[in-house]
Amino acid sequence: MPLIQIPNWRPVTSTTESIKLIGESYVDATPSEAYTYKTRVLADGGTLVSLDAVSRAIANAKDNSYYNNIRVWYSAQFGYKNAGSNAVSKLYDLSPNNFDATQSDGGKQPVWTANQQNSAAGLVFNGSKIMATASQVVSTDLWLVGAVVKLNSGDAKSVLAQHAGGADLGRSVFAGTADTPNTTKMKMFFNNGSSYSVASTTVAANSATVVFNSHGNDAGTWAVNVNNGADEGTLTGQTLTPLNTALRVGGTGTTGDIVGTIFELVILNTYSSDLLNTLNTLLNSCWAVY
């Protein structure tokens, strides 16, 4: 059989940016917001881990019309500031809000560590590490929280929390219990009011791996827990009281809670079942959790 020649063909060898090939022309398909993020990170002296990961996340959010609903989005695959030996002094938020999480105390900085899940890096916390935002991130418009996390113990620990400072230990918006210690989990939960339920059984806090605002005071809101893509049921939790305070990553107080690894955290102020499935698929394509 004679060989068929394809005119104007050449291989695409780049693995760092999304490219479309049209004849002899290369059209960069990377969203402009990804370049804006890259510029912001590098101008601040930060490290951009993967422009491809940033581009995929932003393209997914724009294609599925939730980009402007992102409250905050951190990932070990996005951008961070290296304070030395991969100690993380800043996590650069992917959202349009620029709610970066920071930690100036070297003793409390998590460590960016390679090859933690699906050959990708994670942020390692040892029980004394914690980061915080300077701006209010979580409010009553919270709908969907997603996280890829590995915890090393069975104790209830806050992965995400609001904090009012002083003696107030804050309100946990994503608390973890390692129902399978040392195993990476992709957990999501959402608040859709008292009218939504996906199962007849109520998931106990000590087995759900997520607790909806467990330190709050206003009861009566449903939280639906999704573990590795499967609905685990609903639990009655707490409504979120807006606080003009920081969001904490890795604990509730001024010191950290969790011993384990955080891979990715995202908070949206909207919810739909299609969106939950979309986000599940996106996160699992990166981390291969299940």
N, C-alpha and C positions, 0 to 999 in steps of 0.2 A: 504494500500500500504506500503510495507516495506521501511524503510529509506535506502537511498543510501549513503554509506560512501565514501567520497573522500579522498584518502590517501594523506599524506603530505600536508594537508591544514591547514592554520592558518590565522587568520585575520591580516590585516595590519592596525595598529592604528596610525601611524605617520601622522601628518598633516603638518609637517614643511618641509619635503623633499620629492621629487619624488622618488618612489621606485617601482621596478619591482619585482614580485614574481616568482621564478622559483623553483618548488618543495619546498624543505626546504631551498633554498638559497635566500638571499636577495641581489639584485644587485642595487646599488645606481645609479640612472639615472640622478642625478644632474650634469649639465655640469661643467667641471673643471673650466671654467671661472667664474662660480658663486662662487666657493670656493675661487678663487683668489680675487674676489671682496670682499667677506666676510672678508678674511684675511686682505686686505688693509684697510677696514673700521674700523675693530676692533683694528688693530694695531695703528691707528691714534686716538684712543679714541672715535670713532664714534659709532652710534647706527644702527644696522641692523634691519630694521623693519620687513621684511619678506624675508627669503631665498627662499621661494616658489615663490614669485612674481619675484624676481631676476632670478630664474631658468627658469620660464616660458618665461620671456622676452628674455633671452639669447638663450634658446632652439628654440623659434620662429624665432629669427634672424638667427641662424645657419641653421635650417631646411629649411628656405626660402632664404638662401644665401645672406643675406644683413648685416650680423654682421660686416664685415669690411667696410661697407658703413655708419655705424653710426658715425655721427660727435659728437653728444652729446645726452645724454638721462638722464633726471632727473625724479624722481617720489617720491611722499610722501610715497610710499611703498618700496622704495629701502633703501638707507642709508643716514643719516644726522648726523651732529655733534650738540649735545645739549649743548648750552652755559649756560643753566640754565632756568628752567621753560619752557622747550621745545622751547626756542628761537633758531633759526637755524643759526649757524655761518658757516656751510659748507653743500653743497649738493654734494654728491659723484656721479660723472658721471659713468654711466654703460658702456660707450663705451671703446674701447681699448685705447683711447686717454687720458683718465684721466683728462678731462677738468672740474675739480671741480669748482663749483661756491661758492664764499666765501663772508662773510661780518663780519668784525671785530668790527664795531660800533654797540654796543648793541641796540641803539635806532633805527637802520635801519634793524634789523634782523626780518624776518618773523617768524611766530609761527607755529610749527607743532601741529595740532589740530585734535583730534580723532573724528570719526563719522561724517564726513562731506559729504560723498557721498558713497552710497552702503555699509554703515557700515565701511568705510575705512577713513583714515585720509587725510587731505589736508594741504597745506601751506597757511596760512592766511596773507594777506597783507592789510595794512590800509591806504595807500596813501603816507606813508613815508618810507616804507620798500623797499629794493632793494638789489640784489646780483649781483656779477660780476665774470667772469672768468679772469684769468691772461694771457690767451693765445688767439690767434686768432682762433675763432671757425667757423665763417661764412665767406665764400668766394664765388667766382663766380661759384663754383661747387655745390652750394646749389640747391637741387631739390625738396625735400619734407619736409614740416614742419607739425607736428601734435601737438595738445594741447588739454587737458581736463581742462577747466577753467570755473569758475563762477564769473562774475563781478556784482557789486552791483549798478552800475549807468549806464546811457545811454551815458556818455561822451566817446570819443575816447581815449583809453589809450593803451600804449605799453606794451604788455606782454613780448615780446622779442625784443631786439634792439642791434645794434652795437653802440659803443660810442668812439669818438675820444678825449674826454676830453675837459676841458676848456669850451669855449662858444659853441662848436659844440655839439648839442643835439643828434647827431648820426643819424642812419638810422634804422627805425623800420622794423623789419623783420616779426613781427606778432603783429599787433595792434588790439585791441579789442574795439568794441562798444557793449554794453549790449543791443541787440535788444529785449531780454527778460530778464530784470534784475532779479538777484537772482535765475537764472536757470542755471544749469550746462550744458555746451555745449561741444561737441567734434568737434573741428574744424580742418580742414586740408586745406592746399593749396600747389600747386606745380607750378614750373616754367618749362615749357617744350618748350620754344621758341615760336616764333610767329606763328608756324604752327598748334598749338593745340587749339581747342575750343570745349567746351561741350554744349554750348547753344548759341542761337542767341542774347540773351539780355546781356547787360553789367550790372554787379551788381554795384550799387552805393556804394561808400566807407562807407557812413553812415548807410547802411543796411546790408553790407556784413559780418560784424563782423571780417573780416580780411582785412588788407591792406598790399599789397606786397611792402615792403621797401618804405613806404610812404614819407620818408624824403630824398630820393635819388635824383639824378640829371639826370640820364640816362634813358629816357623813351623808351617804345616800347616793353617791355616784357609782355607776357601773364601770368597772374596768375589765376589758376582755384581754385575756392572756394568750399569746401565740408563741409556741415554742418550736423552733426549727420547722416553721411552716405549718404546723398543726395546731388547731384550736385546743387549748387545754381547759377552757371554760371561762366563767365570769367570776368576779369577786367584787363584793361591795367594798369600796374604798373611800377615799376622801376627795372632796373638791379642792382644787388648787387655789389658795389665797395668794393674790399677787403681792409680791414683796419687791420693794425697790432695792434689791440686794443682789448679790452675786449668785451665779450658778456654780455649784461645786462639782468637780469631777474626781471621783475616787473616795468620797467620804462626805460627811455632813458638817464636821467641825473644822477647826483650824489644823488638825492633823488628819491623816488619811484613815480609811477604814479597810479597804479591800487588800487582800493579798492575791494577786493574779494579774491577768493581762487584759487590757482594753484594746480592741482592734478598731472598732468604729462606733460612733454615737451620732444619732440624728434625731432631731425634734421637728415636727411639722405642726402647723396650726390648722390643719385640715385633715379630714379622714374620709375614705370610702373603701369598700372591700377591694375594688380594683386597684386602688393606690397601695393598699397593704400588700397585695400580691405582687405588684410591680416592684415595690421596695424590697420585698423578700427575695425576688428573683435577682435583682441587681446586687444585693449584698452577698447572696450565696454564690453568684458568679465570680466574685472576687475572693471569697474566703473558703468556699467549698466546705461549708459546715455540715451539710446533710445531703 
